[in-house]
């Protein structure tokens, strides 16, 4: 029986500032895809944050903005 190489590996976390309330929050980001975009609620004010994560030159870059920006 083979062992899944993903088991035991943790997703990287990034610290960002909520575009609504300004609080610093930590997001777990999947880094196995080159580019991904999704919406995640702020852990403090619960408003929807648009997240864009991309691997650029082998480095994970994360940008956040208000959902409708």
ABEGO torsion letter per residue (X at the ends): XBBBAABGBBBBBBBBBBAAAGBBBBBBBBAABABBBBBBBBAAAGBBBBBBBBBBGGBBBBBBBBAAX
